[in-house]
Amino acid sequence: MLDAVKRRIRTWRDQGRFIPFVRLVYFVHRCVRDIRHLVCLPFAMRQMRALEARPGTQALVSLAFDRFLGVIRPLQVRAEGLALLNVLKEAPLRRILEIGTADGGTLFLFCRMATDDAQIISMDLPGGRFGGGYPAWKTRLYDAFALPGQRLELLRVDSHDAAALDDVLGLLGGEELDFLFIDGDHTHAGVRQDFEMYGPLVRDGGLIAFHDIAEHPARAAGDAHRFWAEMKSQYRVEEFVESWEQGYGIGLIRKGLICGSAPGGDALHTDD
């Protein structure tokens, strides 16, 4: 019953219907979530400081989904996130850009997968439609994700603004990205713009991942899947999708490898 109500409200939001009511519902939801996270923050910080620096990928995913009182629980499917990490662990990740911080779950995972001297940049639009808009006080927890020697930069900006791109370029100082994760604006135009603006910053052979590549007609989650369908005709891809019927899914390309699907690209890599 509750899931049906959530789907209906998301549909109204996407259709632009009952706008005052929908805005009120989302405002109340965010207030309740932020109050709970604020109360839980000291306990989550204590657990974060006590962590082993680099657990295996299976243990790392379990931490993000099951610990910290749910404060940083990722918005991805567990098996799909694990599959992505099992690919990332094979590549040295010294410079990472994440578009879409949300509750910080994937940011935590990426920090623990990156090298000891890595630079990690995560940007999020305050009040963003697709799960964005963390309060400024939550940066205390996010700052604790970084290991000693890592540089973590948090940008609360619109990724589509030219000024945001300038900020990223300034932080990188002429260096290229090893990994770009696009999980912000989920509209077709929004995903395309993020890819066209920040994809050129990724080195040849570097990795670019997209979230929500699988369509689900009963879930109002934008149309990022349409852009992914176009990418599949141009690049070698890997797809981590637990169920095409439930939606979500993570798609991965390697910059410079074009045309066709990589062998086994539709399988979940879930070994640790």
Residue pairs with C-beta under 8 A, 6 or more apart in sequence:
7 218
7 219
7 220
9 22
9 25
10 219
10 220
10 221
11 220
12 18
12 21
12 22
13 22
13 26
13 129
13 220
14 220
30 133
34 135
37 71
37 103
37 138
38 135
38 137
40 68
40 69
40 70
40 71
41 71
41 137
41 138
41 140
41 141
43 68
43 69
44 68
44 69
44 71
44 72
44 141
45 140
45 141
45 144
47 67
47 68
48 68
48 141
48 144
48 145
49 144
51 63
53 112
53 147
54 112
55 63
55 112
56 272
57 82
57 85
57 86
57 89
57 113
57 272
58 82
58 272
59 272
60 85
60 109
60 112
60 113
61 78
61 81
61 82
61 85
61 109
63 108
64 72
64 73
64 74
64 81
64 105
64 106
64 108
64 109
65 73
65 74
65 78
65 105
71 103
71 104
71 141
72 103
72 104
72 105
72 108
72 141
73 103
73 105
74 81
74 103
74 105
74 106
74 109
75 102
75 103
75 105
75 131
75 183
75 211
76 105
76 106
76 211
76 248
76 250
77 242
77 246
77 248
77 249
79 240
79 242
79 268
79 270
80 240
80 241
80 242
80 248
80 249
80 250
80 268
81 106
81 109
81 250
82 268
82 269
82 270
83 240
83 250
83 268
83 269
83 270
84 209
84 240
84 250
84 252
85 109
85 113
86 269
86 270
86 271
86 272
87 207
87 238
87 252
87 269
88 110
88 113
88 179
88 207
89 113
91 178
91 179
91 207
92 115
92 178
93 110
93 113
93 114
93 115
93 118
93 178
93 179
94 114
94 115
94 117
94 118
94 119
94 178
95 118
95 119
95 120
95 172
95 175
95 176
95 177
95 178
95 179
96 110
96 114
96 118
96 119
96 120
96 121
96 177
96 178
96 179
96 180
96 181
97 121
97 122
97 123
97 168
97 177
97 179
97 180
97 181
97 198
97 201
98 106
98 107
98 110
98 120
98 121
98 122
98 123
98 181
98 183
99 123
99 159
99 180
99 181
99 182
99 183
99 184
99 194
99 198
100 123
100 124
100 128
100 130
100 131
100 132
100 181
100 182
100 183
100 184
100 211
101 107
101 122
101 123
101 124
101 132
101 134
101 142
101 154
102 124
102 131
102 132
102 134
102 183
103 131
103 134
104 134
104 138
104 141
104 142
104 145
106 181
106 183
107 120
107 122
107 142
107 145
108 145
110 120
110 179
110 181
111 118
111 120
111 145
111 146
111 147
111 150
111 152
112 145
112 147
114 120
114 150
116 147
116 148
116 149
116 150
117 149
117 150
118 150
118 151
119 150
119 151
119 153
119 171
119 172
119 175
120 146
120 150
120 151
120 152
120 153
121 152
121 153
121 155
121 168
121 171
121 172
122 142
122 152
122 153
122 154
122 155
123 154
123 155
123 156
123 157
123 159
123 164
123 168
123 184
124 132
124 133
124 134
124 154
124 155
124 156
124 157
124 184
125 132
125 133
125 156
125 157
125 158
125 159
125 184
125 185
126 132
126 133
126 134
126 156
127 133
128 184
128 185
129 185
130 184
130 185
130 186
130 221
130 222
132 184
134 142
134 156
136 156
139 154
142 152
142 154
143 152
143 154
145 152
146 152
153 171
155 164
155 167
155 168
157 163
157 164
157 167
158 164
159 184
159 185
159 193
159 194
159 197
159 198
160 185
160 190
160 193
160 194
160 197
165 197
165 198
168 198
168 201
169 201
172 201
176 201
176 202
176 203
176 206
177 198
177 201
177 202
177 203
177 206
178 202
178 203
178 206
178 207
179 202
179 206
179 207
179 208
179 209
180 198
180 199
180 201
180 202
180 206
180 207
180 208
180 209
181 208
181 209
181 211
182 191
182 194
182 195
182 198
182 208
182 209
182 210
182 211
183 210
183 211
183 212
184 190
184 194
185 191
185 193
185 194
185 222
186 212
186 221
186 222
186 223
186 224
187 222
187 223
187 224
188 222
188 223
188 224
188 226
188 227
190 222
191 210
191 224
191 227
191 228
192 227
195 208
195 210
195 227
199 208
199 255
202 208
202 255
203 255
204 255
204 256
205 254
205 255
205 256
206 254
206 255
207 252
207 253
207 254
207 255
208 252
208 253
208 254
208 255
209 250
209 251
209 252
209 253
210 224
210 227
210 228
210 231
210 250
210 251
210 252
211 224
211 248
211 249
211 250
212 221
212 222
212 224
212 225
212 247
212 248
212 249
213 224
213 225
213 228
213 239
213 241
213 249
213 250
213 251
214 225
214 241
214 243
214 244
214 246
214 247
214 248
214 249
215 223
215 225
215 247
216 245
216 246
216 247
216 248
219 247
221 247
221 248
225 249
228 251
231 237
231 251
231 253
232 251
232 261
234 258
234 259
235 253
235 254
235 257
235 258
235 259
236 253
236 254
236 257
236 258
236 259
236 260
236 261
236 262
236 265
237 251
237 252
237 253
237 261
237 262
237 265
238 251
238 252
238 253
238 261
238 262
238 264
238 265
239 249
239 250
239 251
239 252
239 265
239 266
240 249
240 250
240 251
240 252
240 268
240 269
241 248
241 249
241 250
241 266
241 268
242 248
242 249
242 268
